[in-house]
């Protein structure tokens, strides 16, 4: 399993920071590894809302459909993408802070079968991708 966790301090109020991050189509703005991102359908965000992304990972473009599996408005959203051989789970938690909010991002890539042998390599790649996304989130969450 590869994991990347970070916390971003934002000047945005918690509800605004949450709304921005929960709309996972915004990943194309803050994550340089995401070349495409769009919401599937046009309904309000909540459990079972889905987003189609194309992410560059380990030198290839990987199409992913993220689905919201847990949704607590203005506080936490959990999204999952399933592909043969791995599951990606992103948990975004927003809390009030003195000058805005703190956004905690916890991303996990869980490989199955023989893919687990590549966990150490995937962790290094994930650290690099995560650090670049963190920089993008800091910019997006502090306009």
C-alpha positions as MATLAB code, in Angstrom:
seq = 'XXXXXXXXXXXXXXXXXXXXXXXXXXXXXXXXXXXXXXXXXXXXXXXXXXXXXXXXXXXXXXXXXXXXXXXXXXXXXXXXXXXXXXXXXXXXXXXXXXXXXXXXXXXXXXXXXXXXXXXXXXXXXXXXXXXXXXXXXXXXXXX';
ca = [
       0.000    0.000    0.000;
       1.243    3.467   -0.896;
       0.044    6.416    1.157;
       0.419   10.186    1.049;
      -0.906   12.464    3.789;
      -0.690   16.214    4.111;
      -2.455   19.167    5.704;
      -2.897   22.478    3.941;
      -3.677   25.711    5.769;
      -6.253   27.702    3.831;
      -7.520   31.255    4.180;
     -10.897   30.033    2.895;
     -13.719   29.427    5.359;
     -14.277   25.690    5.987;
     -17.489   25.445    3.945;
     -15.833   27.072    0.924;
     -12.657   24.976    1.158;
     -14.767   21.830    1.496;
     -16.996   22.696   -1.479;
     -13.935   23.261   -3.660;
     -12.154   20.040   -2.655;
     -15.284   17.849   -2.661;
     -15.872   18.833   -6.293;
     -13.214   16.429   -7.519;
     -13.404   17.879  -11.030;
     -11.201   20.622   -9.550;
      -8.363   18.089   -9.298;
      -7.356   19.092  -12.837;
      -6.564   22.566  -11.421;
      -4.508   21.578   -8.361;
      -3.013   18.194   -9.325;
      -0.520   18.460  -12.210;
      -0.754   14.695  -12.797;
      -4.461   15.035  -13.721;
      -4.984   16.037  -17.350;
      -8.769   15.596  -17.403;
     -11.456   15.687  -14.723;
     -15.210   16.067  -14.912;
     -18.250   15.236  -12.838;
     -20.420   12.450  -14.223;
     -23.930   13.886  -14.431;
     -24.986   17.231  -13.055;
     -26.673   16.439   -9.749;
     -25.654   17.805   -6.370;
     -22.624   16.281   -4.686;
     -23.241   13.422   -2.308;
     -22.936    9.665   -1.902;
     -22.514    7.979   -5.311;
     -21.569   11.199   -7.151;
     -18.848   10.251   -9.617;
     -15.930   11.925  -11.366;
     -13.972   10.738  -14.399;
     -10.273   11.604  -14.268;
      -7.257   10.851  -16.391;
      -4.125   10.792  -14.252;
      -0.530   10.364  -15.354;
       1.093    7.781  -13.107;
       4.350    5.898  -13.582;
       4.668    7.200  -17.139;
       1.194    6.349  -18.402;
      -2.252    7.926  -18.546;
      -4.668    6.065  -16.290;
      -8.428    6.648  -16.600;
     -10.135    6.552  -13.207;
     -13.727    6.884  -12.076;
     -13.853    8.194   -8.524;
     -17.107    7.727   -6.634;
     -18.035    9.441   -3.377;
     -18.479    6.672   -0.798;
     -18.845    8.888    2.290;
     -20.037   12.486    2.444;
     -20.369   14.733    5.487;
     -21.146   18.228    4.141;
     -18.591   20.890    5.016;
     -16.441   18.355    6.875;
     -15.368   15.172    5.068;
     -15.614   13.440    1.708;
     -14.206   10.019    0.808;
     -13.738    9.056   -2.831;
     -12.713    5.700   -4.277;
     -11.558    4.548   -7.695;
     -11.320    0.848   -8.512;
      -9.164   -0.619  -11.274;
      -7.956   -4.155  -11.853;
      -5.094   -4.616   -9.421;
      -5.609   -1.562   -7.221;
      -7.963    0.711   -5.322;
      -7.363    4.426   -4.803;
      -9.040    5.980   -1.738;
      -8.861    9.725   -1.089;
     -10.162   11.159    2.186;
     -10.475   14.928    2.459;
     -11.274   16.390    5.871;
     -11.796   20.110    6.476;
     -11.663   21.711    9.911;
     -12.034   25.246   11.128;
      -8.822   27.109   11.933;
      -8.010   30.507   13.389;
      -7.512   32.168    9.996;
      -9.673   29.977    7.768;
      -9.454   26.214    7.616;
      -7.162   23.213    7.628;
      -7.607   20.727    4.802;
      -6.266   17.249    5.552;
      -5.714   15.046    2.514;
      -5.104   11.311    2.933;
      -4.583    9.313   -0.269;
      -4.066    5.554   -0.345;
      -3.204    3.284   -3.269;
      -3.813   -0.336   -2.304;
      -2.482   -2.905   -4.749;
      -3.622   -6.505   -4.888;
      -1.987   -9.710   -6.012;
       1.472   -9.451   -7.499;
       1.134   -5.649   -7.592;
       1.876   -5.564   -3.867;
       5.479   -6.432   -4.712;
       5.816   -2.961   -6.226;
       4.649   -1.129   -3.069;
       8.099    0.369   -2.273;
       8.464    1.771   -5.808;
       4.865    3.005   -5.849;
       5.416    4.750   -2.513;
       8.324    6.748   -3.963;
       6.291    7.702   -7.035;
       3.270    8.548   -4.883;
       5.402   10.791   -2.638;
       6.545   12.787   -5.672;
       3.039   13.032   -7.164;
       1.606   13.958   -3.748;
       4.146   16.719   -3.162;
       3.280   18.289   -6.517;
      -0.450   18.067   -5.770;
       0.118   19.644   -2.346;
       1.733   22.671   -3.981;
      -1.274   22.962   -6.297;
      -3.736   22.637   -3.390;
      -1.897   25.343   -1.423;
      -2.240   27.703   -4.383;
      -5.886   26.817   -5.066;
      -6.954   27.030   -1.430;
      -5.273   30.398   -0.855;
      -6.472   32.683   -3.641;
];
